[in-house]
Amino acid sequence: MRGARRSELAPHTFRSPALDAMEQKNQVQPEQKRSRRAALPPPTHGAKLVKQRASRMAPARRVKMSYAAEDQLADSSSMRKSLPRMRSKPLAMADPQAPTVADEEDLTQGIRDEPLEVLAGRRGASGRTFLPRQTADLLRKPPARPSTPLQVISEEEQKKLASLEMLLPRVAGKPDPILLVSVLALLCIGLIMVYSASSFASARYFGDASYYFQKQLLGAVLGVVVMLVTMRIDYRIWRRFSLLGLAIGLPLLVAVLFVGSSAYGASRWLVLGSFFSFQPSELIKLVLALYIADWLARKGKQVSTFLYGLTPFVLLIGLVLGVVLLQKDMGTASVIAVLTTVMFFTAGANILQFLLAMGCGFLIFLSQAFSGYRYYRLIGFLNPFKYTTDINLQLYQSLLALGSGGWLGVGLGASRQKTGYLPLPYIDSIFAIIGEEMGYIGCMVVVVLFMLLAFRGFRLARRTQDVYGALLATGITTWIVVQAMINIGATTGSIPYTGVPLPFISFGGTSLVISLAGIGVLLNISRYTQEPEDPALSRQTITKRLHTKRLKRKEA
């Protein structure tokens, strides 16, 4: 009676027809199990070892499967909370057959030193074999190389990638502060010296001692604005407009021969009205730097060939130099020749072809140097203290100004050579006025600033990530530094006298604005340069070099 009552009071069990069908399907006869086991391949030694290890590590218990359809509908009060069981064994109950640290050390040593046959049956410090032959094969064999070589993208795909890279935005950093400070310092020195060197001529011819200074100040303000604008524009964008700039610059250069204004024995200016004058030869320097950098970057390895590299380069540069020489501007032609030659050599020109082109260019320059007024300048360079009243007047007065300045100079604004003795004291001969008024110290400050500009510019060219930026930085830096060297060299009698302005210092609005625009492009390149992990003059790099030298000496 009690048993019947218990069965009546017990909760009912609900069965699902789908569950019964699943259980019948999963039931397998013993004969079928044996046939399936016989069909399987015999396990390998490694598989047996893995199975034995899994059986040792796994707890020996049977998991009871329960289904939602078999759950009993019991009271919630009968359910008790219990803590979950600890599945992982404590450290004290760890498997004694597991590999120890000594086993791992033996395994590593075996892989390095012993042959494969001994390695497959090696026993560890615990006396247990833990490395099967299949695992040893995988560890000892090097990874298989791909049978098919890697496909290199074609030239068309490279061009598409390059054009796509031009459209990708980049995060710009800060401009080079040392380069910027150097240029601004030169600009300030130039404004002061233009006012000092031109005050006598301005008061004499225009009745205002600050006439030339006002024009130079206007050019400096405009040039600084242009520099700030070009510093903000990504230098890669100029590749799209370099050909257009050349198409505009060359006709302007040719137009000077027909409608240009002549002054000081040369025809260099296009005059618009009574106030504005423009010198296309200054513009062509920046345009050539932009175009030649783009052209050489597109040529790639073809630069070293005669047909696709040297021939078109000589034709283009020869055309520009011919037009400039027709304007009787030997100084600008020298700057353009050096600028483009350095860029061509940096791009990877063939040495023999390069030397051949240099020889031909030198012969052409010699033929031009021994004709006309240039011949008399060569004679005056050979005898600087002879013909001091006609041929060597400007050179002789420049040397007098530099010599009378001494170490500290006669004082700012106290120059005597600017009062009618020295021709063009505020343009070509302004470095002589710096030496007279500020002395040797003032000249050395200017020279050091230009050397610092050269160092930072060529340093940027080395650290630029793309070929176009490296060539462009090389061209702009070469242009400014070579022009400064020619002006200072001619003033000091180191080279034959030729008229080129001293960048950022000499009077001239076109030269000042174009030079500052080039510096703006150079500063923009500095915003995308990548600092090396180990700079050349860092303490770590010097220590590594000394350590390497010591090791080489010990080995020798």
Wavefront OBJ file of the C-alpha trace (Angstrom):
o trace
v 0.000 0.000 0.000
v 2.820 2.272 0.910
v 4.580 1.404 -2.377
v 1.442 2.066 -4.380
v 0.933 5.342 -2.656
v 4.487 6.345 -3.364
v 4.108 5.537 -7.064
v 0.907 7.488 -7.204
v 2.389 10.458 -5.417
v 5.619 10.438 -7.537
v 5.751 13.005 -10.340
v 4.946 11.806 -13.807
v 7.661 11.375 -16.477
v 6.939 12.794 -19.909
v 8.436 11.024 -22.947
v 8.863 12.487 -26.430
v 8.319 10.368 -29.597
v 11.247 12.144 -31.286
v 13.483 11.207 -28.363
v 12.528 7.520 -28.609
v 13.305 7.517 -32.363
v 16.715 9.125 -31.724
v 17.631 6.528 -29.103
v 16.660 3.669 -31.429
v 18.761 5.176 -34.240
v 21.820 5.552 -32.037
v 21.711 1.930 -30.906
v 24.355 -0.067 -32.820
v 24.674 -3.821 -32.857
v 27.919 -5.364 -31.572
v 28.619 -6.906 -34.986
v 28.400 -3.513 -36.671
v 30.796 -2.045 -34.094
v 33.310 -4.841 -34.719
v 33.089 -4.365 -38.501
v 33.655 -0.633 -38.168
v 36.650 -1.151 -35.925
v 38.119 -3.683 -38.389
v 37.731 -1.195 -41.259
v 39.714 1.502 -39.462
v 43.528 1.603 -40.099
v 45.791 0.464 -37.278
v 46.771 3.330 -35.012
v 50.291 4.629 -35.194
v 52.720 4.780 -32.369
v 52.101 8.509 -31.909
v 48.322 8.069 -31.900
v 48.596 5.314 -29.252
v 50.797 7.500 -27.156
v 48.369 10.442 -27.377
v 45.434 8.132 -26.541
v 47.237 6.626 -23.535
v 48.141 10.068 -22.251
v 44.551 11.265 -22.681
v 43.231 8.200 -20.825
v 45.618 8.854 -17.952
v 44.846 12.558 -17.762
v 41.026 12.178 -18.116
v 38.978 11.322 -14.995
v 37.576 7.786 -14.956
v 33.887 8.493 -14.691
v 30.866 8.137 -16.865
v 28.858 11.196 -17.878
v 25.161 10.720 -17.640
v 23.194 12.305 -20.501
v 19.895 13.866 -19.623
v 17.346 15.345 -21.961
v 14.829 18.033 -21.385
v 11.982 15.646 -22.187
v 13.009 13.288 -19.340
v 13.284 15.900 -16.589
v 10.957 15.248 -13.689
v 8.494 17.865 -12.667
v 9.508 18.184 -9.030
v 9.039 20.950 -6.531
v 11.571 23.717 -6.562
v 11.922 23.302 -2.787
v 13.569 19.915 -3.288
v 16.449 21.415 -5.333
v 19.618 22.127 -3.355
v 22.528 24.382 -4.264
v 25.968 22.795 -4.427
v 29.464 23.993 -5.311
v 30.818 22.971 -8.707
v 33.319 20.162 -8.758
v 36.998 20.937 -9.250
v 37.930 19.568 -12.642
v 41.637 20.363 -12.536
v 43.718 18.340 -10.145
v 45.869 20.007 -7.508
v 49.586 20.205 -7.955
v 50.086 17.404 -5.482
v 47.819 15.092 -7.553
v 49.397 15.866 -10.920
v 50.055 13.081 -13.340
v 53.412 11.517 -12.546
v 53.752 10.484 -16.187
v 53.607 14.087 -17.492
v 56.836 15.423 -19.008
v 58.985 17.320 -16.552
v 61.349 20.256 -17.087
v 64.224 17.848 -17.374
v 62.325 15.972 -20.098
v 61.829 19.189 -22.054
v 65.513 20.052 -21.785
v 66.432 16.561 -22.995
v 63.973 16.901 -25.868
v 65.463 20.228 -26.974
v 69.008 18.911 -26.726
v 68.028 15.819 -28.691
v 66.487 17.820 -31.476
v 69.643 19.881 -31.815
v 72.339 17.245 -31.509
v 71.173 13.650 -32.025
v 70.193 11.957 -35.285
v 66.635 11.108 -36.178
v 66.835 7.373 -35.354
v 68.054 8.012 -31.812
v 65.728 10.982 -31.370
v 62.578 8.968 -32.096
v 63.189 6.557 -29.219
v 64.848 8.881 -26.737
v 63.804 8.653 -23.088
v 63.700 11.629 -20.835
v 64.994 12.064 -17.291
v 61.837 10.419 -15.971
v 62.561 7.283 -18.020
v 59.605 7.712 -20.357
v 59.517 7.828 -24.163
v 57.696 10.989 -25.201
v 58.716 11.782 -28.814
v 57.352 9.608 -31.647
v 59.045 9.325 -35.007
v 56.344 11.353 -36.829
v 56.797 14.297 -34.472
v 60.571 14.078 -34.904
v 60.134 14.217 -38.681
v 58.081 17.382 -38.403
v 60.587 18.998 -36.053
v 63.680 18.077 -38.036
v 62.436 18.820 -41.561
v 62.570 22.450 -42.727
v 59.307 24.036 -43.866
v 58.513 23.303 -47.475
v 59.050 26.149 -49.892
v 56.291 27.088 -52.279
v 56.669 25.345 -55.616
v 55.560 28.400 -57.589
v 57.676 31.568 -57.283
v 56.144 34.789 -56.048
v 54.627 36.865 -58.810
v 56.096 40.342 -59.272
v 53.678 43.094 -60.226
v 54.051 44.567 -63.671
v 55.129 48.107 -64.529
v 51.551 49.163 -65.271
v 50.442 47.948 -61.861
v 53.349 49.791 -60.266
v 52.271 52.997 -61.992
v 48.700 52.459 -60.813
v 49.926 51.929 -57.271
v 52.052 55.068 -57.484
v 49.100 57.124 -58.733
v 46.916 55.645 -55.996
v 49.547 56.497 -53.405
v 49.411 60.117 -54.553
v 45.740 60.233 -53.571
v 46.190 58.695 -50.136
v 46.250 61.216 -47.270
v 49.267 61.295 -44.994
v 49.773 62.559 -41.489
v 52.197 65.479 -41.576
v 54.559 66.171 -38.720
v 56.378 69.321 -37.706
v 58.745 71.096 -40.135
v 62.460 71.100 -39.556
v 62.974 73.834 -36.924
v 66.710 74.242 -37.536
v 66.191 74.765 -41.271
v 63.385 77.243 -40.647
v 65.382 79.238 -38.100
v 68.414 79.346 -40.416
v 66.382 80.752 -43.307
v 64.611 83.314 -41.135
v 67.967 84.417 -39.687
v 69.369 84.900 -43.207
v 66.232 86.820 -44.171
v 66.571 89.199 -41.205
v 70.265 89.765 -41.943
v 69.348 90.479 -45.551
v 66.745 93.101 -44.664
v 69.174 94.900 -42.361
v 72.033 94.817 -44.863
v 69.855 95.901 -47.810
v 68.782 98.975 -45.864
v 72.382 99.724 -44.867
v 73.947 99.049 -48.293
v 71.286 100.849 -50.355
v 70.666 103.923 -48.192
v 73.194 106.107 -50.027
v 71.995 105.122 -53.524
v 68.315 105.435 -52.497
v 68.804 108.914 -51.084
v 70.831 110.005 -54.111
v 68.515 108.769 -56.872
v 65.065 108.723 -55.225
v 65.373 111.143 -52.327
v 64.389 108.434 -49.837
v 67.009 106.386 -48.010
v 64.552 103.518 -47.494
v 63.322 103.171 -51.098
v 65.061 99.865 -51.844
v 64.392 98.654 -48.298
v 60.633 99.131 -48.726
v 60.622 97.091 -51.920
v 62.728 94.379 -50.289
v 60.435 94.321 -47.242
v 57.420 93.893 -49.500
v 59.149 91.009 -51.272
v 60.078 89.448 -47.919
v 56.481 89.575 -46.659
v 55.176 88.091 -49.908
v 57.906 85.448 -49.853
v 57.128 84.418 -46.267
v 53.450 84.043 -47.180
v 54.381 81.890 -50.188
v 56.723 79.832 -47.991
v 53.956 79.183 -45.451
v 51.584 78.136 -48.249
v 54.047 75.751 -49.927
v 54.986 74.376 -46.526
v 51.358 73.302 -46.043
v 50.897 71.712 -49.488
v 51.990 68.100 -49.874
v 55.071 68.142 -52.082
v 53.783 65.148 -54.094
v 51.055 67.355 -55.573
v 53.684 69.414 -57.416
v 54.336 66.391 -59.656
v 51.037 67.060 -61.414
v 51.938 70.690 -62.183
v 55.655 70.351 -62.946
v 55.105 69.933 -66.697
v 52.691 72.870 -66.717
v 55.266 75.002 -64.906
v 57.896 74.100 -67.486
v 55.461 74.932 -70.281
v 54.981 78.390 -68.742
v 58.597 79.031 -67.724
v 60.266 78.267 -71.065
v 58.159 80.717 -73.150
v 58.764 83.426 -70.550
v 62.485 82.712 -70.751
v 62.399 83.054 -74.533
v 60.244 86.200 -74.350
v 63.008 87.998 -72.451
v 65.164 87.881 -75.598
v 62.587 89.926 -77.523
v 60.705 92.118 -75.066
v 62.991 92.005 -72.040
v 64.622 94.955 -70.330
v 68.413 95.194 -70.464
v 70.458 96.344 -67.482
v 74.114 95.984 -66.452
v 74.977 94.398 -69.803
v 72.379 91.619 -69.631
v 68.756 91.159 -70.658
v 67.049 89.344 -67.766
v 63.838 91.166 -66.754
v 60.276 91.441 -67.945
v 59.001 94.880 -66.875
v 55.280 95.379 -66.295
v 54.521 99.038 -65.596
v 56.795 101.308 -63.613
v 56.858 99.320 -60.383
v 56.781 95.600 -61.160
v 59.625 93.662 -62.822
v 59.990 89.919 -63.104
v 63.030 87.713 -63.805
v 62.039 84.409 -65.494
v 65.504 82.884 -65.010
v 64.844 82.758 -61.243
v 61.532 80.976 -61.781
v 63.083 78.419 -64.127
v 65.375 77.184 -61.322
v 62.461 76.051 -59.157
v 60.491 74.764 -62.148
v 63.447 72.669 -63.324
v 63.930 71.230 -59.828
v 60.266 70.147 -59.750
v 60.201 68.753 -63.298
v 63.591 67.003 -63.301
v 62.780 65.304 -59.976
v 59.491 63.991 -61.405
v 61.070 62.952 -64.707
v 63.961 61.085 -63.073
v 61.655 59.387 -60.559
v 59.474 58.090 -63.402
v 62.459 56.835 -65.399
v 63.696 54.552 -62.644
v 66.496 52.304 -63.884
v 66.258 53.770 -67.394
v 68.197 56.788 -66.137
v 71.447 54.851 -66.629
v 70.689 54.139 -70.302
v 71.972 56.333 -73.121
v 68.798 56.482 -75.207
v 66.171 56.995 -72.505
v 68.288 58.664 -69.830
v 71.232 60.753 -70.990
v 69.948 61.846 -74.416
v 66.647 63.511 -73.378
v 68.338 64.997 -70.309
v 71.066 66.666 -72.390
v 68.553 67.956 -74.949
v 66.297 69.553 -72.326
v 69.045 71.089 -70.210
v 70.968 72.175 -73.295
v 67.907 74.055 -74.562
v 67.439 75.883 -71.250
v 71.126 76.715 -70.893
v 71.292 77.978 -74.468
v 68.448 80.452 -73.876
v 69.987 81.637 -70.583
v 73.413 82.122 -72.186
v 71.811 84.195 -74.936
v 70.652 86.541 -72.159
v 74.347 86.937 -71.145
v 73.684 85.461 -67.730
v 76.626 83.173 -67.076
v 75.974 82.952 -63.323
v 72.401 81.660 -63.667
v 73.513 79.207 -66.359
v 76.179 77.842 -63.996
v 73.627 77.393 -61.203
v 71.193 75.571 -63.506
v 73.949 73.314 -64.869
v 75.165 72.294 -61.405
v 71.608 71.874 -60.074
v 70.446 69.528 -62.816
v 73.740 67.626 -62.982
v 73.691 66.812 -59.271
v 70.079 65.604 -59.520
v 70.914 63.432 -62.550
v 73.904 61.911 -60.790
v 71.879 61.269 -57.611
v 69.181 59.455 -59.612
v 71.710 56.783 -60.683
v 73.314 57.925 -63.898
v 75.919 55.801 -65.656
v 79.336 57.010 -64.519
v 80.997 56.811 -67.943
v 78.107 58.543 -69.686
v 77.962 61.093 -66.895
v 81.674 61.929 -67.216
v 81.314 62.154 -70.987
v 78.435 64.621 -70.661
v 80.384 66.616 -68.074
v 83.356 66.853 -70.410
v 81.207 68.080 -73.298
v 79.483 70.613 -71.057
v 82.807 71.890 -69.743
v 84.058 72.429 -73.289
v 80.924 74.389 -74.153
v 81.355 76.572 -71.071
v 84.990 77.217 -71.934
v 84.007 78.295 -75.424
v 81.495 80.726 -73.932
v 83.910 81.911 -71.234
v 86.521 83.067 -73.754
v 84.089 85.207 -75.726
v 83.020 88.808 -75.149
v 83.173 90.411 -71.711
v 83.702 87.037 -70.013
v 87.234 86.905 -71.461
v 88.134 90.155 -69.704
v 86.714 88.830 -66.428
v 89.010 85.795 -66.700
v 91.986 88.091 -67.253
v 90.948 90.166 -64.239
v 90.614 87.033 -62.115
v 94.199 86.050 -62.935
v 95.451 89.533 -61.962
v 93.026 90.910 -59.319
v 95.152 93.980 -58.456
v 95.670 94.997 -62.080
v 93.241 96.986 -64.227
v 91.570 98.269 -61.069
v 89.814 101.125 -62.843
v 87.988 99.219 -65.569
v 88.058 95.407 -65.708
v 88.682 94.675 -62.026
v 86.890 97.685 -60.530
v 84.151 95.698 -58.777
v 86.489 92.910 -57.637
v 89.123 95.336 -56.379
v 86.627 97.432 -54.386
v 85.108 94.242 -52.904
v 88.514 93.131 -51.659
v 89.132 96.597 -50.184
v 85.821 96.447 -48.326
v 86.544 92.978 -46.925
v 90.052 93.971 -45.893
v 89.029 97.207 -44.168
v 86.409 95.429 -42.062
v 88.877 93.424 -39.991
v 87.527 91.074 -37.327
v 84.589 93.136 -36.013
v 83.980 95.596 -38.873
v 83.679 99.363 -38.943
v 80.129 99.302 -37.615
v 76.655 98.845 -39.040
v 75.864 101.628 -41.514
v 79.427 103.038 -41.465
v 80.624 101.545 -44.764
v 82.644 103.810 -47.052
v 82.644 101.588 -50.149
v 78.857 101.880 -50.575
v 79.129 105.637 -51.142
v 79.876 105.319 -54.842
v 83.096 103.286 -54.832
v 81.684 99.745 -55.008
v 79.235 99.031 -57.891
v 75.929 97.379 -56.901
v 76.630 97.226 -53.154
v 73.108 96.009 -52.315
v 72.839 93.296 -55.048
v 75.868 91.319 -56.193
v 78.428 92.906 -53.824
v 76.389 92.855 -50.630
v 78.666 90.228 -49.044
v 81.546 92.732 -49.273
v 79.450 95.309 -47.358
v 78.731 92.643 -44.704
v 82.467 92.076 -44.349
v 83.182 95.798 -44.096
v 80.487 96.675 -41.559
v 80.291 93.440 -39.534
v 83.801 92.149 -40.098
v 85.077 88.635 -40.335
v 82.686 87.499 -37.595
v 79.649 88.686 -39.548
v 80.847 86.942 -42.718
v 81.391 83.709 -40.814
v 77.876 83.899 -39.337
v 76.423 84.096 -42.848
v 78.629 81.252 -44.094
v 77.724 79.036 -41.115
v 74.002 79.660 -41.681
v 74.333 78.563 -45.315
v 76.344 75.510 -44.249
v 73.634 74.633 -41.730
v 71.013 75.001 -44.462
v 73.027 72.680 -46.708
v 73.438 70.096 -43.949
v 69.742 70.025 -43.073
v 68.665 69.986 -46.715
v 70.850 67.037 -47.744
v 69.930 65.297 -44.493
v 66.273 65.565 -45.480
v 67.106 64.138 -48.895
v 68.625 61.056 -47.218
v 65.649 60.481 -44.919
v 62.852 61.071 -47.416
v 60.766 57.950 -48.004
v 60.191 58.291 -51.782
v 62.554 58.912 -54.697
v 60.755 62.036 -55.885
v 61.051 63.722 -52.501
v 64.731 62.801 -52.203
v 65.557 64.191 -55.656
v 63.511 67.333 -55.060
v 65.207 68.019 -51.717
v 68.596 67.456 -53.361
v 67.785 69.852 -56.208
v 66.456 72.718 -54.061
v 69.312 72.481 -51.574
v 71.910 72.352 -54.357
v 70.367 75.355 -56.096
v 70.458 77.633 -53.032
v 73.849 76.484 -51.736
v 75.608 76.657 -55.132
v 74.202 80.128 -55.788
v 75.508 81.302 -52.406
v 78.909 79.741 -53.127
v 79.160 81.492 -56.503
v 78.265 84.881 -55.019
v 80.649 84.580 -52.063
v 83.396 83.097 -54.251
v 83.126 85.914 -56.804
v 83.145 88.596 -54.083
v 86.237 87.174 -52.393
v 88.103 86.582 -55.662
v 87.985 82.781 -55.362
v 86.326 82.325 -58.775
v 85.956 84.600 -61.834
v 83.490 87.366 -61.167
v 79.908 86.709 -62.226
v 76.691 88.340 -61.159
v 74.279 86.202 -59.127
v 72.354 87.394 -56.055
v 73.123 86.052 -52.587
v 69.983 84.067 -51.572
v 67.762 85.733 -48.908
v 70.218 88.650 -48.524
v 70.714 90.441 -51.857
v 68.143 92.922 -53.120
v 65.689 91.427 -55.581
v 62.007 90.618 -55.156
v 61.834 87.783 -57.691
v 64.859 85.971 -56.321
v 63.644 86.362 -52.735
v 60.096 85.109 -53.366
v 61.176 82.158 -55.507
v 63.885 81.147 -53.019
v 61.435 81.250 -50.109
v 58.948 79.207 -52.148
v 61.637 76.561 -52.658
v 62.377 76.583 -48.922
v 58.660 76.066 -48.270
v 58.710 72.922 -50.430
v 61.805 71.759 -48.558
v 60.086 72.326 -45.203
v 57.086 70.347 -46.406
v 59.380 67.449 -47.302
v 60.759 67.598 -43.764
v 57.237 67.052 -42.397
v 57.101 63.569 -43.939
v 60.613 62.333 -43.223
v 61.150 59.307 -40.995
v 63.687 59.431 -38.213
v 66.110 56.463 -38.215
v 66.108 54.027 -35.298
v 69.802 54.643 -34.642
v 70.966 58.124 -35.705
v 74.495 58.328 -37.049
v 75.832 60.468 -34.202
v 73.888 58.898 -31.331
v 75.622 57.338 -28.334
v 74.280 53.864 -29.131
v 75.516 53.935 -32.732
v 79.005 55.131 -31.742
v 79.212 52.439 -29.029
v 78.204 49.731 -31.525
v 80.819 50.900 -34.027
v 83.580 50.885 -31.396
v 82.549 47.425 -30.219
v 82.550 46.118 -33.805
v 86.030 47.541 -34.422
v 87.351 45.885 -31.273
v 85.959 42.517 -32.313
v 87.536 42.847 -35.759
v 90.908 43.678 -34.207
v 90.710 40.646 -31.921
v 89.819 38.367 -34.837
v 92.697 39.774 -36.895
l 1 2 3 4 5 6 7 8 9 10 11 12 13 14 15 16 17 18 19 20 21 22 23 24 25 26 27 28 29 30 31 32 33 34 35 36 37 38 39 40 41 42 43 44 45 46 47 48 49 50 51 52 53 54 55 56 57 58 59 60 61 62 63 64 65 66 67 68 69 70 71 72 73 74 75 76 77 78 79 80 81 82 83 84 85 86 87 88 89 90 91 92 93 94 95 96 97 98 99 100 101 102 103 104 105 106 107 108 109 110 111 112 113 114 115 116 117 118 119 120 121 122 123 124 125 126 127 128 129 130 131 132 133 134 135 136 137 138 139 140 141 142 143 144 145 146 147 148 149 150 151 152 153 154 155 156 157 158 159 160 161 162 163 164 165 166 167 168 169 170 171 172 173 174 175 176 177 178 179 180 181 182 183 184 185 186 187 188 189 190 191 192 193 194 195 196 197 198 199 200 201 202 203 204 205 206 207 208 209 210 211 212 213 214 215 216 217 218 219 220 221 222 223 224 225 226 227 228 229 230 231 232 233 234 235 236 237 238 239 240 241 242 243 244 245 246 247 248 249 250 251 252 253 254 255 256 257 258 259 260 261 262 263 264 265 266 267 268 269 270 271 272 273 274 275 276 277 278 279 280 281 282 283 284 285 286 287 288 289 290 291 292 293 294 295 296 297 298 299 300 301 302 303 304 305 306 307 308 309 310 311 312 313 314 315 316 317 318 319 320 321 322 323 324 325 326 327 328 329 330 331 332 333 334 335 336 337 338 339 340 341 342 343 344 345 346 347 348 349 350 351 352 353 354 355 356 357 358 359 360 361 362 363 364 365 366 367 368 369 370 371 372 373 374 375 376 377 378 379 380 381 382 383 384 385 386 387 388 389 390 391 392 393 394 395 396 397 398 399 400 401 402 403 404 405 406 407 408 409 410 411 412 413 414 415 416 417 418 419 420 421 422 423 424 425 426 427 428 429 430 431 432 433 434 435 436 437 438 439 440 441 442 443 444 445 446 447 448 449 450 451 452 453 454 455 456 457 458 459 460 461 462 463 464 465 466 467 468 469 470 471 472 473 474 475 476 477 478 479 480 481 482 483 484 485 486 487 488 489 490 491 492 493 494 495 496 497 498 499 500 501 502 503 504 505 506 507 508 509 510 511 512 513 514 515 516 517 518 519 520 521 522 523 524 525 526 527 528 529 530 531 532 533 534 535 536 537 538 539 540 541 542 543 544 545 546 547 548 549 550 551 552 553 554 555 556
